[in-house]
Each structure stands twice: as C-alpha cells, then as structure tokens.
C-alpha cells in the first residue's frame, strides 16, 4: 500500500511538472490548431492527421514546461515554482521525460507527409531559443507567441497543403492573440521572474501592460476579420467574432480592477474568446453559410 501511495504521488508530481493541472495554455494552443484545421480543409478536415497533430502539440507543450522548470532550476536553487529546484523531481528523470515526449510527438507526425515534417523541424529551434531570450531581452512573450502560432502552418501541413495567404494571416492573428494572453499570465508572476532574472513584457510595460494587452487583442480580432473576408467566411463566423469582441470590455475590466488576480482571470477567460471563434467557424461549415 505504501509503494502504491508513493507511486501515485510521483505520478501526480510528473503531471504537475508538465503543468497538466493548469491546462489553460494547452486549451488555447489546441483551439488555434482547430481553427487552422477547419480553414485549411474548407471545413472537412482529415481527422486522423488532425488528431495526431493536436496530440503531438500537447506533448510538445508538456515538454516545453519541463524545459521551463529546468531553466528556472538552473537560474536559482530556490526557484519556488520549479519541481526540479525543490527536489521533487530528479533532474535526470525530467530530462528523460522531456526526450520521451518529443520522441512521441515525432512518431505521431511521421506518417503524415513531408510537408508536416519540414515545418515541424522548426519546433525544437523555437524551444531552444527560449533560454537565450528569457534572461536577455524583454521579448519572452513575443517568442512564446511564435511558439503558439506555429501550430497554424503545422495544421495546414497536416491537411496536406502548404499555408496559403489565409494561413499566414491566421498565423499573424494567433501570434498577436498569444502575445496578449502570455503577457497576462506573466503579469502576476513578475516578482517571481524578477528574482530569477527572467525578463518579460509585463516588466517592460509595468502599469501600462493593460494597454499592450488590449492593443494585441484588438489587433488579433482585426486580423481575424481580414481572415474571414479573405477566406469568404459567412455570417456565423462573424457572429463568433462579434462575441469575441464583446468579451473585450469584460476582460479589460477584470485586468484594470485587480491587476494581479484580475490578470489571471482575464487569462482564463481567453478560452471563451477561442471557443467563440471556433464555434463561428464550425457553424459556418456545418451550415454551408455563404459569404456575406
């Protein structure tokens, strides 16, 4: 019984190391992949490569959190948010899990063509760039936004095509949106990150962070409008986009009333923004809604 209890505790620690107990960023990443898969396939995605890509993206996201935990431990042995620094997870076990997750992700995408493999080759480079950026420049969230947005061209490739103009417009929208929500996540963590020497946009903009977030969200929604016009999407998509726009005042209120706690609530609420866009796309294709 004791061995079983220890095994459960270790499993829980590994799940927490991968931040599966805080899946908001995972949901936001997968929503972007769903948007792209629907647009790339004109609403008729090949389900197996789509699901393989989403699962591979989830595994890479977990690996990225392990890398983040290890980097925090390297910066400080007292990093309170690092399972490795606290000695809860052996460093070698974390490294083995990191390699296993990336290996499994590669195995998932191998059957789905050279296009996907070519574009997926950039993923390790994006991950490896993070240690260079986070302690040297106040651009950590910009780099993370590129990591999130890279699922857009990957989703196009998973459907057997290179990204077209619509794909790169959607990539831009995803990068703008993710730069906003990663900054929201960084805002209440600023004291912790400053102690470790990590730089972020939340530190750069300080009390004006709300304005940067608002501008990025507005730019993302504006770019999504252009995506809708360019792809000939109809009424349901623009209704979904309208819901996302109507969420902005509430999200801004959350951020301004309580800058620390409200930032996290605003971050969590981005899921509704992503769901609104995904629902608009899904209803457009389900109903074969003509372009307006």
Residue, then its C-alpha position, 0 to 999 in steps of 0.5 A: x500500500x505504501x509503494x502504491x501511495x508513493x507511486x501515485x504521488x510521483x505520478x501526480x508530481x510528473x503531471x504537475x511538472x508538465x503543468x497538466x493541472x493548469x491546462x489553460x495554455x494547452x486549451x488555447x494552443x489546441x483551439x488555434x490548431x482547430x481553427x487552422x484545421x477547419x480553414x485549411x480543409x474548407x471545413x472537412x478536415x482529415x481527422x486522423x492527421x488532425x488528431x495526431x497533430x493536436x496530440x503531438x502539440x500537447x506533448x510538445x507543450x508538456x515538454x516545453x514546461x519541463x524545459x521551463x522548470x529546468x531553466x528556472x532550476x538552473x537560474x536559482x536553487x530556490x526557484x519556488x515554482x520549479x519541481x526540479x529546484x525543490x527536489x521533487x523531481x530528479x533532474x535526470x528523470x525530467x530530462x528523460x521525460x522531456x526526450x520521451x515526449x518529443x520522441x512521441x510527438x515525432x512518431x505521431x507526425x511521421x506518417x503524415x507527409x513531408x510537408x508536416x515534417x519540414x515545418x515541424x523541424x522548426x519546433x525544437x529551434x523555437x524551444x531552444x531559443x527560449x533560454x537565450x531570450x528569457x534572461x536577455x531581452x524583454x521579448x519572452x512573450x513575443x517568442x512564446x507567441x511564435x511558439x503558439x502560432x506555429x501550430x497554424x502552418x503545422x495544421x495546414x501541413x497536416x491537411x496536406x497543403x502548404x499555408x496559403x495567404x489565409x494561413x499566414x494571416x491566421x498565423x499573424x492573428x494567433x501570434x498577436x492573440x498569444x502575445x496578449x494572453x502570455x503577457x497576462x499570465x506573466x503579469x502576476x508572476x513578475x516578482x517571481x521572474x524578477x528574482x530569477x532574472x527572467x525578463x518579460x513584457x509585463x516588466x517592460x510595460x509595468x502599469x501600462x501592460x493593460x494597454x499592450x494587452x488590449x492593443x494585441x487583442x484588438x489587433x488579433x480580432x482585426x486580423x481575424x476579420x481580414x481572415x474571414x473576408x479573405x477566406x469568404x467566411x459567412x455570417x456565423x463566423x462573424x457572429x463568433x467574432x462579434x462575441x469575441x469582441x464583446x468579451x473585450x470590455x469584460x476582460x479589460x475590466x477584470x485586468x484594470x480592477x485587480x491587476x494581479x488576480x484580475x490578470x489571471x482571470x482575464x487569462x482564463x477567460x481567453x478560452x471563451x474568446x477561442x471557443x467563440x471563434x471556433x464555434x463561428x467557424x464550425x457553424x459556418x461549415x456545418x451550415x454551408x453559410x455563404x459569404x456575406 
